Amino acid sequence: MKTIAFVLAAFLLAPCLVSDALARDAGVPAIASTVPPSIAIGGLDAGLDVDDVGTAPGLDSSQKSTDAQSVVDAVVTPLPAWVPKLTATVKPAVVVLGDPVAVTIKARYAKGVSLTLPVKLALGEFTELSRKESHKDVGAKDQIPEVQQVFELKVAAYELGDLTLPAIELTALGPRGELVTLKTQAVPIKVRGLLANEPDPKLKELDPPVSVFQRDWLLLYILLALAALGVTVTTTLIINRRLRARREAEKPPAPPTPAHIIALGQLSQLDVDAYLSREDFKGLYHRLSEIIRGYVGGRWHFDALEMITPEIDRSLIRRSVAADIRRRLEDYLNTSDLVKFAKAKPLANDAVDAVSEAKVFIEDTMVVLVPNANPSAPEEDAAPTENSAPEEGSAPEEGSAPQEGSAPEEDVAPEVPR
């Protein structure tokens, strides 16, 4: 039985002795393999206690202090270059109950490294409200490309007092699959309530007495007076405008310009030399025809511009115009129609004579007023007369002298058509 027990003990202790020998040949204590890869960031330790080293299997009490020092030296070995660099900020440090606290964690590391935040954080008295994560490439072009990763958290506390926001753990995955746990530093935060004297609540002091509210009608009276004034001013303006419009409507309209003045003005503005230099006889006769037609329509009050020559003649017959005037007008319009529509080409002298003939026709047929010899006589005694005979069949010869006693042309006033 003793032999069997010895064999079993040797079989159980052999692996431990072999691993211890191999570790010592490499220069690293065997207990270092049992320490989790937890690295302190922001002033926190790695969670290794020296007293815990003695509990490791395969070590006796005489090797406790020596092996513990070896384990600590193995843990504080410089970190690999790929481990992210963390910075954390917490704002504000004093908040009102329920207000959010902003926690920003920034990490910078080379490409190929991954940094993650746990899905659910252990925040103690605080509650996570929201989180946001962002990445961006940083660093110069001639340097190793790096990534800046930012975690933005919103947390809130629903308890009053001096609280502590626990350290937040992050897991980094190296380019070769190494895992490293990083921690931020715990931050104290003071949470206060909405009451001003919450540590020692007391009743608010009494306010000083105030006067009793009295109804004041002054503002209402002012508004009513302004409204009445506005209505009065508006009514006055409306009445004044209507009276002015009525007076303007009652004024007689300005007398229209006599037809012969319009026609003579158009003839004086006619550039005959320009038409002749271009040999535009059709344009010249067309303009002369329009002037004569407009004069005839204004003189005898019908729309002659929209009529042909026979229609104009019939309209003049209905108005008892003398036959010689109608013949002169008909001959003039027929000549103009031949040039306009039949492409007749008159001589230059004929064109100049056509302008003069139009002027003579207007001056022979225009209406003039004979001034009354007795100024005190009523205006009905001054009857209008024409230079041409009014009765058909009694046409005077062309160029006949005006009647005896008539005033010169420049001293007479034109008749105002009714």
C-alpha positions as CSV (number, residue, x, y, z in Angstrom):
1,M,0.0,0.0,0.0
2,K,2.8,2.4,0.8
3,T,4.4,1.7,-2.6
4,I,1.1,2.4,-4.4
5,A,0.6,5.7,-2.5
6,F,4.2,6.8,-3.3
7,V,3.6,6.1,-7.0
8,L,0.4,8.1,-7.1
9,A,2.0,11.1,-5.3
10,A,4.9,11.1,-7.8
11,F,2.5,10.9,-10.7
12,L,0.5,13.9,-9.5
13,L,3.6,16.1,-8.6
14,A,5.5,15.4,-11.8
15,P,3.7,18.0,-14.1
16,C,4.1,20.7,-11.5
17,L,7.8,20.0,-11.2
18,V,8.4,19.9,-14.9
19,S,6.5,23.3,-15.6
20,D,8.4,24.9,-12.7
21,A,11.8,23.8,-14.1
22,L,10.9,25.0,-17.6
23,A,9.8,28.4,-16.3
24,R,12.9,28.8,-14.2
25,D,15.0,28.0,-17.3
26,A,13.2,30.9,-19.2
27,G,13.8,33.3,-16.3
28,V,10.1,33.9,-15.4
29,P,8.3,32.5,-12.3
30,A,5.7,29.9,-13.0
31,I,3.1,31.9,-11.0
32,A,3.1,34.7,-13.7
33,S,0.9,32.5,-16.0
34,T,-1.9,32.6,-13.5
35,V,-2.2,36.4,-13.4
36,P,-4.9,37.7,-15.8
37,P,-3.8,40.3,-18.4
38,S,-5.3,43.3,-16.6
39,I,-3.5,46.6,-16.9
40,A,-4.1,49.7,-14.8
41,I,-4.9,52.9,-16.5
42,G,-5.4,56.3,-14.8
43,G,-3.8,55.4,-11.4
44,L,-5.7,52.2,-10.6
45,D,-3.7,49.0,-9.8
46,A,-4.0,45.7,-11.7
47,G,-5.9,44.0,-8.9
48,L,-2.8,41.9,-7.7
49,D,-2.2,41.6,-4.0
50,V,1.2,40.3,-2.7
51,D,-0.5,38.2,0.0
52,D,-2.3,36.2,-2.7
53,V,0.9,34.8,-4.1
54,G,1.4,32.3,-1.3
55,T,-1.8,30.5,-2.2
56,A,-0.5,29.5,-5.6
57,P,0.0,25.7,-5.9
58,G,3.6,24.4,-6.0
59,L,5.0,27.1,-3.6
60,D,5.9,26.7,0.0
61,S,6.1,29.5,2.6
62,S,9.9,30.0,2.3
63,Q,9.5,31.0,-1.4
64,K,6.6,33.4,-0.8
65,S,8.4,36.8,-0.7
66,T,10.8,36.0,-3.6
67,D,8.1,34.7,-6.0
68,A,5.8,37.6,-5.1
69,Q,8.5,40.1,-6.1
70,S,9.0,38.2,-9.4
71,V,5.2,38.3,-10.2
72,V,5.0,42.1,-9.6
73,D,8.0,42.7,-11.8
74,A,6.3,40.6,-14.5
75,V,3.1,42.7,-14.3
76,V,4.7,46.2,-14.4
77,T,6.7,45.3,-17.5
78,P,6.4,48.2,-20.1
79,L,3.2,47.9,-22.1
80,P,3.2,46.8,-25.7
81,A,3.3,49.7,-28.3
82,W,-0.1,48.8,-29.7
83,V,-2.0,49.4,-26.4
84,P,-4.4,52.4,-26.9
85,K,-3.8,55.6,-25.1
86,L,-6.9,56.7,-23.1
87,T,-8.0,60.1,-21.9
88,A,-11.3,60.5,-20.1
89,T,-13.3,63.7,-19.1
90,V,-16.4,64.0,-17.0
91,K,-18.5,67.2,-17.0
92,P,-20.0,68.6,-14.8
93,A,-18.7,67.6,-11.4
94,V,-21.8,69.0,-9.6
95,V,-25.2,68.3,-11.0
96,V,-28.8,68.5,-10.0
97,L,-30.8,65.4,-9.4
98,G,-31.7,63.7,-12.7
99,D,-29.5,66.0,-14.9
100,P,-27.2,64.1,-17.4
101,V,-23.4,63.9,-16.9
102,A,-21.3,63.8,-20.0
103,V,-18.5,61.2,-20.0
104,T,-16.1,61.4,-23.0
105,I,-13.5,58.7,-23.5
106,K,-10.9,59.3,-26.2
107,A,-8.5,56.5,-27.4
108,R,-5.7,56.7,-29.9
109,Y,-4.1,53.7,-31.4
110,A,-2.5,52.3,-34.5
111,K,-4.6,50.7,-37.2
112,G,-5.2,47.0,-36.7
113,V,-6.2,47.4,-33.1
114,S,-9.8,47.1,-31.9
115,L,-11.3,48.8,-28.8
116,T,-14.7,48.0,-27.5
117,L,-17.0,49.1,-24.7
118,P,-19.2,46.6,-22.8
119,V,-22.8,46.5,-23.9
120,K,-23.9,47.0,-20.3
121,L,-21.8,49.1,-17.9
122,A,-21.5,48.6,-14.2
123,L,-22.0,52.2,-13.1
124,G,-23.2,51.8,-9.5
125,E,-25.6,54.6,-8.5
126,F,-25.5,56.0,-12.0
127,T,-27.7,55.0,-15.0
128,E,-26.6,55.1,-18.6
129,L,-28.9,57.3,-20.7
130,S,-27.2,57.1,-24.1
131,R,-24.0,56.4,-25.9
132,K,-22.3,57.5,-29.2
133,E,-19.2,56.2,-30.8
134,S,-17.1,57.7,-33.6
135,H,-13.8,57.0,-35.4
136,K,-11.5,59.1,-37.5
137,D,-8.0,58.8,-39.0
138,V,-5.4,61.0,-37.4
139,G,-1.6,61.6,-37.8
140,A,0.6,63.0,-40.5
141,K,1.1,61.2,-43.8
142,D,4.8,60.4,-43.1
143,Q,3.9,58.7,-39.8
144,I,2.3,55.4,-38.9
145,P,-1.5,55.7,-39.6
146,E,-3.4,56.0,-36.3
147,V,-7.1,56.0,-35.4
148,Q,-8.8,58.2,-32.8
149,Q,-11.9,56.6,-31.3
150,V,-14.3,58.6,-29.1
151,F,-17.0,57.2,-26.8
152,E,-19.6,59.8,-25.6
153,L,-21.8,58.6,-22.7
154,K,-24.7,60.3,-21.0
155,V,-25.2,59.1,-17.4
156,A,-27.5,60.3,-14.6
157,A,-27.9,59.7,-10.9
158,Y,-31.1,59.6,-9.0
159,E,-29.7,59.7,-5.5
160,L,-28.5,62.8,-3.6
161,G,-25.1,63.2,-2.0
162,D,-21.4,62.7,-2.9
163,L,-21.3,59.8,-5.3
164,T,-18.5,58.2,-7.3
165,L,-18.7,57.3,-10.9
166,P,-17.0,53.8,-11.1
167,A,-14.1,53.1,-13.4
168,I,-15.2,52.1,-16.9
169,E,-13.6,49.1,-18.4
170,L,-12.7,48.8,-22.1
171,T,-11.3,45.8,-24.0
172,A,-8.5,46.1,-26.5
173,L,-7.7,43.5,-29.1
174,G,-4.1,43.5,-30.4
175,P,-3.0,42.8,-33.9
176,R,-2.0,39.3,-32.9
177,G,-5.1,38.5,-31.0
178,E,-3.9,39.8,-27.6
179,L,-6.5,40.9,-25.1
180,V,-6.0,43.8,-22.7
181,T,-8.5,45.3,-20.3
182,L,-8.2,49.1,-19.8
183,K,-9.9,51.1,-17.1
184,T,-10.7,54.7,-16.6
185,Q,-10.3,56.4,-13.2
186,A,-13.2,56.6,-10.8
187,V,-14.5,60.2,-10.5
188,P,-16.4,61.8,-7.6
189,I,-19.6,63.6,-8.5
190,K,-21.8,65.7,-6.2
191,V,-25.6,65.4,-6.8
192,R,-27.7,68.0,-5.2
193,G,-31.5,68.5,-5.1
194,L,-33.7,71.3,-6.3
195,L,-34.2,72.7,-2.7
196,A,-31.9,75.5,-1.7
197,N,-31.5,74.4,1.9
198,E,-31.8,70.6,1.5
199,P,-29.3,69.7,4.3
200,D,-31.4,71.7,6.8
201,P,-34.8,72.4,5.3
202,K,-36.6,75.3,6.8
203,L,-39.7,77.3,5.9
204,K,-39.3,80.3,3.7
205,E,-39.3,83.7,5.4
206,L,-42.5,85.7,5.2
207,D,-42.7,88.2,2.4
208,P,-43.4,91.8,3.3
209,P,-47.0,93.0,3.0
210,V,-48.1,94.3,-0.3
211,S,-51.0,96.6,-1.3
212,V,-54.3,95.1,-2.3
213,F,-54.9,94.9,-6.0
214,Q,-57.2,97.7,-7.2
215,R,-58.9,97.8,-10.6
216,D,-57.5,100.7,-12.7
217,W,-59.6,101.8,-15.7
218,L,-57.1,104.5,-16.9
219,L,-55.5,102.3,-19.6
220,L,-59.0,101.3,-20.9
221,Y,-60.1,105.0,-21.1
222,I,-56.9,105.9,-23.0
223,L,-57.5,103.0,-25.5
224,L,-61.1,104.0,-26.0
225,A,-60.1,107.6,-26.6
226,L,-57.5,106.6,-29.1
227,A,-60.0,104.3,-30.9
228,A,-62.6,107.1,-31.1
229,L,-59.9,109.5,-32.5
230,G,-58.9,106.9,-35.1
231,V,-62.5,106.4,-36.2
232,T,-63.0,110.1,-36.5
233,V,-59.9,110.7,-38.5
234,T,-60.7,107.7,-40.8
235,T,-64.3,108.9,-41.4
236,T,-63.1,112.4,-42.1
237,L,-60.6,111.2,-44.7
238,I,-63.2,109.0,-46.4
239,I,-65.8,111.8,-46.6
240,N,-63.1,114.2,-47.9
241,R,-62.0,111.8,-50.6
242,R,-65.5,111.2,-51.8
243,L,-66.3,114.9,-51.9
244,R,-63.1,115.5,-53.9
245,A,-64.0,112.7,-56.3
246,R,-67.5,114.2,-56.8
247,R,-66.1,117.6,-57.5
248,E,-63.7,116.1,-60.0
249,A,-66.5,114.3,-61.7
250,E,-68.6,117.4,-62.0
251,K,-65.9,119.4,-63.8
252,P,-66.5,119.6,-67.5
253,P,-63.9,117.6,-69.5
254,A,-61.3,119.5,-71.4
255,P,-62.3,120.3,-75.0
256,P,-60.8,118.0,-77.5
257,T,-58.2,119.3,-79.9
258,P,-59.8,120.4,-83.2
259,A,-59.2,118.0,-86.1
260,H,-57.5,120.6,-88.3
261,I,-54.9,121.4,-85.7
262,I,-54.0,117.7,-85.3
263,A,-53.8,117.2,-89.0
264,L,-51.8,120.3,-89.7
265,G,-49.4,119.4,-86.9
266,Q,-48.9,115.9,-88.4
267,L,-48.2,117.4,-91.9
268,S,-45.6,119.8,-90.4
269,Q,-43.8,116.9,-88.8
270,L,-43.8,114.8,-92.0
271,D,-40.3,114.4,-93.3
272,V,-41.0,114.6,-97.0
273,D,-37.3,114.8,-98.1
274,A,-36.6,111.5,-96.3
275,Y,-39.3,109.7,-98.2
276,L,-38.2,111.2,-101.5
277,S,-34.5,110.3,-100.9
278,R,-35.5,106.7,-100.3
279,E,-38.1,106.9,-103.2
280,D,-40.6,105.5,-100.7
281,F,-43.6,107.0,-102.5
282,K,-45.9,104.2,-101.1
283,G,-45.0,105.1,-97.5
284,L,-45.5,108.8,-98.1
285,Y,-48.9,108.4,-99.7
286,H,-50.0,105.9,-97.1
287,R,-49.1,108.5,-94.4
288,L,-50.9,111.3,-96.3
289,S,-54.0,109.1,-96.7
290,E,-54.0,108.4,-92.9
291,I,-53.7,112.1,-92.1
292,I,-56.6,113.1,-94.5
293,R,-58.8,110.3,-93.3
294,G,-58.2,111.1,-89.7
295,Y,-59.0,114.8,-90.3
296,V,-62.2,114.0,-92.2
297,G,-63.4,111.6,-89.5
298,G,-62.7,114.2,-86.8
299,R,-64.1,117.1,-88.8
300,W,-67.5,115.4,-89.6
301,H,-67.5,113.0,-86.6
302,F,-67.3,109.5,-88.0
303,D,-64.6,106.8,-88.1
304,A,-63.1,107.4,-91.6
305,L,-59.9,105.5,-90.9
306,E,-61.8,102.2,-91.0
307,M,-63.7,103.0,-94.2
308,I,-63.0,102.7,-97.9
309,T,-63.3,105.7,-100.2
310,P,-67.0,105.0,-101.3
311,E,-68.0,104.6,-97.7
312,I,-66.4,107.9,-96.8
313,D,-68.3,109.6,-99.6
314,R,-71.7,108.1,-98.5
315,S,-71.0,109.3,-94.9
316,L,-70.3,112.8,-96.2
317,I,-73.5,112.8,-98.3
318,R,-75.5,111.9,-95.1
319,R,-73.9,114.9,-93.4
320,S,-74.8,117.3,-96.3
321,V,-71.2,118.1,-97.3
322,A,-70.8,120.1,-100.5
323,A,-70.2,118.1,-103.7
324,D,-67.0,119.9,-104.7
325,I,-65.4,118.9,-101.3
326,R,-66.5,115.3,-101.8
327,R,-65.0,115.3,-105.3
328,R,-61.7,116.8,-104.1
329,L,-61.5,114.2,-101.3
330,E,-62.4,111.3,-103.5
331,D,-59.8,112.3,-106.2
332,Y,-57.1,112.6,-103.5
333,L,-57.9,109.3,-101.9
334,N,-58.1,107.5,-105.2
335,T,-54.7,108.8,-106.2
336,S,-53.3,107.6,-102.9
337,D,-54.8,104.2,-103.4
338,L,-53.2,103.9,-106.8
339,V,-49.8,104.5,-105.3
340,K,-50.4,102.3,-102.2
341,F,-52.1,99.3,-103.9
342,A,-51.6,99.6,-107.7
343,K,-47.8,100.3,-107.4
344,A,-48.1,103.5,-109.3
345,K,-44.9,105.5,-109.1
346,P,-45.5,109.2,-109.2
347,L,-42.9,111.9,-109.8
348,A,-41.1,113.7,-107.0
349,N,-42.9,116.9,-107.8
350,D,-46.3,115.1,-107.7
351,A,-45.4,113.9,-104.2
352,V,-44.6,117.4,-103.0
353,D,-47.8,118.7,-104.6
354,A,-49.7,115.9,-102.8
355,V,-48.5,117.3,-99.4
356,S,-49.4,120.8,-100.4
357,E,-52.8,119.7,-101.6
358,A,-53.5,118.0,-98.3
359,K,-52.7,121.1,-96.4
360,V,-54.9,123.3,-98.7
361,F,-57.8,120.8,-98.4
362,I,-57.6,121.0,-94.6
363,E,-57.4,124.8,-94.6
364,D,-60.3,125.1,-97.0
365,T,-62.6,122.8,-95.0
366,M,-61.7,123.6,-91.4
367,V,-64.3,125.2,-89.1
368,V,-63.7,128.7,-87.8
369,L,-65.6,130.9,-85.4
370,V,-66.6,134.4,-86.5
371,P,-66.1,136.7,-83.5
372,N,-69.2,138.7,-82.3
373,A,-69.0,142.4,-83.0
374,N,-71.0,143.1,-79.9
375,P,-69.3,141.6,-76.8
376,S,-72.5,142.0,-74.8
377,A,-74.5,139.8,-77.2
378,P,-75.1,136.2,-76.2
379,E,-72.8,133.6,-77.6
380,E,-75.6,132.1,-79.7
381,D,-75.2,135.0,-82.1
382,A,-71.7,133.9,-83.2
383,A,-72.5,131.1,-85.6
384,P,-69.7,128.9,-87.1
385,T,-69.1,129.3,-90.8
386,E,-67.1,127.2,-93.3
387,N,-64.7,128.4,-96.0
388,S,-66.6,126.1,-98.4
389,A,-70.3,126.4,-99.4
390,P,-72.6,124.4,-97.2
391,E,-75.2,123.5,-99.8
392,E,-74.7,120.7,-102.3
393,G,-74.6,122.0,-105.9
394,S,-73.6,125.5,-104.9
395,A,-69.8,124.8,-104.6
396,P,-67.7,127.9,-105.1
397,E,-64.7,127.9,-107.3
398,E,-61.4,126.8,-105.8
399,G,-59.4,129.7,-104.5
400,S,-62.4,131.9,-104.0
401,A,-62.0,134.8,-101.5
402,P,-63.5,134.5,-98.1
403,Q,-66.7,136.3,-97.3
404,E,-66.6,140.0,-96.5
405,G,-66.3,140.8,-92.9
406,S,-64.7,137.5,-91.8
407,A,-61.6,137.8,-89.6
408,P,-58.2,136.7,-90.7
409,E,-57.3,133.1,-90.1
410,E,-54.9,133.7,-87.2
411,D,-57.5,135.8,-85.3
412,V,-60.3,133.3,-85.3
413,A,-60.8,130.5,-82.7
414,P,-61.6,126.9,-83.8
415,E,-65.0,125.5,-83.1
416,V,-65.2,123.1,-80.2
417,P,-67.2,119.9,-81.4
418,R,-70.0,119.0,-79.2
